[in-house]
Amino acid sequence: MKRFLMILPLAAMTTACVEANPNTVGGATVGAIAGAALDDDDRVRGAVTGAVVGGVAGTLLGRSQQNPDQCVYQDRYGNRYVADCP
């Protein structure tokens, strides 16, 4: 448990530099919690595995809910918005 608590701030610092999809972050968070709770032998390994699986699942589910006729655009200021594809 101590190793997990030491890794958590390091992971938070590295992910703070990247703008992430909320579905990915939510999936990774739920996966890490579930993985740590379910793996009795090595909770850190369970948390990492759960975070990876949950992040991938969250990304794929988030994309599947997006309308295929919609595209994500980014303006010159870095703001993202969704509009009809050309």
C-alpha positions, -999 to +999 in steps of 0.1 A: +000+000+000+029+023+008+043+018-027+010+027-043+007+059-022+042+068-034+035+062-070+002+081-070+017+116-068+043+107-095+015+096-118-005+127-111+025+149-120+032+132-153-004+132-164-009+169-154+012+179-185-012+162-210-047+173-218-066+140-215-100+128-226-123+128-196-135+093-206-100+080-205-092+096-171-125+083-156-119+048-170-083+047-157-093+059-123-121+033-119-098+006-133-070+015-109-092+014-079-108-019-090-075-034-099-060-025-065-090-039-047-092-072-066-055-081-067-046-094-032-010-105-041+003-072-055-020-042-053+004-020-073+004-044-102-034-046-100-038-009-100-015-004-130-032-032-149-066-018-140-056+017-150-044+006-184-074-015-191-098+011-178-082+039-198-084+019-230-120+010-223-129+045-214-114+059-246-131+033-268-165+038-251-162+076-253-154+074-290-183+050-297-207+075-282-196+103-305-217+110-335-197+099-366-208+129-386-192+152-360-155+162-360-133+177-333-116+209-344-090+231-327-087+268-332-054+287-332-058+295-295-060+258-286-097+257-279-114+225-291-149+223-304-172+198-321-189+206-354-202+189-385-175+173-407-170+188-442 
